[in-house]
Amino acid sequence: MTTKALAKFTAELCYEKLSVHSIEMAKKCLLDWLGIAIRGSQEKPVRIIHDVILQGDAPQANIFGSLPAKKASALNSAFINSAASHSLDFDDLHNPSIIHPACVVVAPALAVCAPSPPVLLPPTLSVLTHSRH
């Protein structure tokens, strides 16, 4: 029943229904994730993943922390950015389940929303909800 309730909540979620506190917390969490991903992108294992994956990849979505700025396919960008955001193990933690939700949620969400033309979702789609702005 929990999965069904969570799916229903997520499907019905729209930006306008979010509280100011929820929006502020989401922004802080996204900035925290981004900072960790940028720093983590410099770690040796992430650099190896980065260098291997970028060989002949289609540029669609940003790879955070790459200088000069680089892009990869949405799938590979999500993978590289997820690895970077978890490489230092400073990312968020949901204690009851012992998982790090942002590294598997934020990077794919940003990668899917980034490409032009869109891969799966319109580029104006909010990362916080499925509603348009």
C-alpha positions in Angstrom: 0.0 0.0 0.0 2.9 2.4 0.7 4.2 2.2 -2.9 0.7 2.9 -4.3 0.2 5.9 -1.9 3.6 7.3 -2.9 3.0 6.8 -6.6 -0.4 8.6 -6.2 1.2 11.5 -4.3 3.9 11.9 -6.9 1.6 11.7 -9.9 -0.7 14.4 -8.4 2.1 16.7 -7.2 2.3 20.1 -8.8 4.5 23.0 -8.1 1.7 25.3 -7.1 0.7 23.0 -4.3 4.2 22.9 -2.7 4.7 24.9 0.5 7.3 27.7 0.6 9.2 25.6 3.1 9.2 22.5 0.7 10.4 24.6 -2.2 13.2 26.2 -0.1 14.3 22.8 1.2 14.3 21.3 -2.3 16.5 24.2 -3.5 18.9 23.7 -0.7 19.0 20.0 -1.3 19.6 20.5 -5.1 22.4 23.0 -4.3 24.0 20.6 -1.8 23.9 17.8 -4.4 25.4 20.1 -7.1 28.2 21.2 -4.9 29.1 17.6 -3.9 28.8 16.5 -7.5 31.1 19.2 -8.7 33.8 18.4 -6.1 33.3 14.7 -6.6 33.8 15.0 -10.3 37.5 15.6 -9.6 38.0 12.2 -7.9 40.1 9.6 -9.8 37.3 7.0 -10.2 34.9 9.6 -11.6 37.6 10.9 -14.0 38.1 7.4 -15.3 34.4 6.9 -15.8 34.2 10.3 -17.5 37.1 9.6 -19.9 35.9 6.2 -20.9 32.2 7.2 -21.4 33.0 10.4 -23.4 34.7 8.4 -26.2 32.3 9.0 -29.0 29.2 9.9 -27.0 26.4 12.2 -28.2 26.4 15.6 -26.4 23.0 16.2 -24.8 23.3 16.9 -21.1 25.8 18.7 -18.9 28.5 16.9 -17.0 29.1 18.9 -13.9 32.6 19.9 -12.9 34.1 19.2 -16.3 36.5 21.9 -17.5 36.1 22.8 -20.2 32.4 22.2 -20.0 31.4 18.9 -21.6 28.2 17.1 -22.4 27.3 13.4 -22.8 24.1 11.6 -23.7 21.4 11.9 -21.1 22.0 8.4 -19.9 25.8 8.8 -19.6 25.5 12.3 -18.1 23.2 10.9 -15.5 25.7 8.1 -14.8 28.7 10.3 -14.5 27.0 13.0 -12.4 25.5 10.3 -10.1 28.9 8.8 -9.6 30.4 12.2 -8.9 27.7 13.1 -6.4 28.3 9.9 -4.5 32.1 9.5 -4.8 32.9 11.3 -1.6 30.0 9.8 0.3 28.9 13.3 1.6 25.6 13.1 -0.2 22.3 12.9 1.5 21.2 9.8 3.4 17.7 8.5 4.2 18.5 6.7 7.5 15.5 4.3 7.7 16.3 2.8 4.3 20.1 3.5 4.3 20.0 4.9 0.8 21.3 8.1 -0.9 18.3 9.2 -2.9 19.7 12.3 -4.6 22.5 10.5 -6.5 19.9 8.3 -8.2 17.1 10.9 -8.6 18.7 14.3 -9.2 21.2 13.5 -11.9 18.8 11.5 -14.1 16.1 14.2 -13.6 18.5 16.9 -14.7 19.8 14.9 -17.6 16.3 14.1 -18.9 15.2 17.7 -18.7 18.3 19.1 -20.3 18.5 17.8 -23.9 17.2 19.8 -26.8 15.3 18.5 -28.6 13.8 16.8 -25.5 14.5 13.1 -25.0 11.5 12.1 -22.9 10.2 15.3 -21.2 9.7 18.9 -22.3 12.7 21.1 -21.4 10.4 23.4 -19.5 9.4 20.6 -17.1 10.2 21.4 -13.5 12.8 19.2 -11.8 10.8 19.4 -8.6 7.5 18.3 -10.1 6.0 17.2 -13.4 4.2 20.5 -13.8 5.1 23.2 -16.4 6.1 26.7 -15.5 
